[in-house]
Structures are given as C-alpha cells and as structure tokens.
Amino acid sequence: MAFVVDYNQLLQQCTNGVHPVVMHGIISQESSFNPFAIGVVNGRLSHQPKTHAQAVAAVKALSAAKKNYSMGLAQVNKQHMKRFGFTPETIFEPCANVRAGAVIFQECHNWAKSKIGNSPQTYGMALSCYYSGNFSTGFKRYGNDKLPYVTAVAQRMKTYDNRPKKIGAGVQLPPSVFQVAGNPIKTAKLNFNAGTIQAAPNIIKPMNEKIDFSQLAYGSRANNHLTGQSAPVEQVTLKAELTSPFLLIGSGHETVAKATEKELPQEQKSKLLF
C-alpha cells in the first residue's frame, strides 16, 4: 500500500483550518514527512517502518507490549485512536492522520486562548500542548534534543517555502527541506577594520549560538570575543550552530554580518546582508 501524496494538496485540504505553515512545521518535526513514522514514548523502534504492512505490524506489537506511542505524519498518539475511529490499518492514511493532528492542535490553541486571550504566545503554548499535553514541557530541552520542541517546530516552519512537492514512501526529499532545523550550520562572513566582534544576546533573545571561533582565519580568541588586529582584516569566516536567531555586532569601522531581519541600532554601524 503506497502513500505517495501531493504535499501541497495535503496541506490545503487536510489541516482542518489550521494554517498550512503551522501544520508543515508539525509534520516536518514529528515525522520528517514519513507517513509510516512511529514514535515510542521513552523508547524507540530499532528501525522505522518503510511499508504500510510493517507499520501495522509494529503498532500491533507495541499495543501488545502496552507501550505508549504515536503514529503517522502528525504523530497522533494512541490515546486518540478510538476518538477518531482509527484502527492500526487506517491511522497511517495521510489526510486522515493530518486532519486528526490539526484537530488536536486547534483544541490546544483554543485552550491556550482561554488562558491568556488571543495573543501570539498562544501558538507556542499550543505547540507545547500538542507535544506534551501541557503548556510548559514543549519549551524545555530534554536529553539529546538540540532544541526545545516549540523552537524546533518554529524552525521547521521557516522551511515552508522549500517544502517538498511529494511525500511518502520512496520519495527522496531535497536537503533544503531540513536545512534550518536538521543541519543548523550556517556561515557568516565578517568584514571589519580593527575593533571587536561578539555575540549580541541583549539585542535578540533567546541567544544560544555555539560559535566556533577556532574556524576564524584571522584575529585572536579570548573569552568568546574576537579581538581585531590593527591591520585591516577582510572576509573573516566563522561557523556558528544556530539554535536561535543569529546576530553579530561589531565595534570596528565597518562590520558586515549575517543576521536576522531585525534592524540593529544605527549607532552600531552594521550592515545586514540577509
């Protein structure tokens, strides 16, 4: 039973009124676009199913072992199967699975709005609720997770414009689909004449960059600050693992850095490239 589906059509027809960008972020984070994905709470499968038959067999084995698990593109938890009329054979149908996930997210969003009103913060709260059933767990980082769930989904949402046209078994997805959250290594080129360059946590929060100053071609390393030399230095390149909005500021004569769309104060004399 093959599930190769038109992803744009899925997002337009199966999201139950939830914005397609939001559901794209959830699907990407939860299942990496695998319609047969199965997540085991406090555990994992030795390998993810590649066919419908394998997925059904895995669900039946997990059920017999009384495990807690979630299934499909939107990772619908087993507790919702009876409510949505799912069986192990039907829960992996892409549209039905995503529609159920959208209903759950919308309920979480309505719950969040009942607590704090119609605020942008309700989306983060709803994502946390979708992930854990409460408004706090999704904002915390656990174990080997690179990012808290809410942050990870927000990063995945940014890949919407690079979303795949087709998803399903046997579909090769382009690397750009996972560029932001799956492989968050970016390069910034900095041009400056003397002065200092440093991370700027007080301008954009939160700031959790892990900047590898060993990658710098020029300058000296001291206490996470790059101290420029008296001679002009051009096109210094560093690598930074971006786990939140990325921003560099400089006090040299001119600094050019990759940053977010947020404007820097003019007195910083910085130019934003992107």
Buried (B, 14 or more C-beta within 10 A) or exposed (E): EEBEBBBEEBBEEBBBEBBBBBBBBBBBBBBBBBBBBBBBEEEEBEEBBEBBEBBBEBBEEBEEEEBEBBBBBBBBBBEBBEEBEBEBBEBBBBBBBBBBBBBBBBEBBEBBBEEEEEEEBBBBBBBBBBBBEEBEBBBEBEEEEBBBBBBBBBBBBBBBEBBBEBBBBEBEBEEBBBBBBBEBEBEBEBBBBBBBBBBBEEBBEEBBBEBEBEEBEBBEEEEEEBBBEEEBBEEBEBBBBBBBBBBBBBBBEBBBBBBBEEEBEEEBBBEBEE
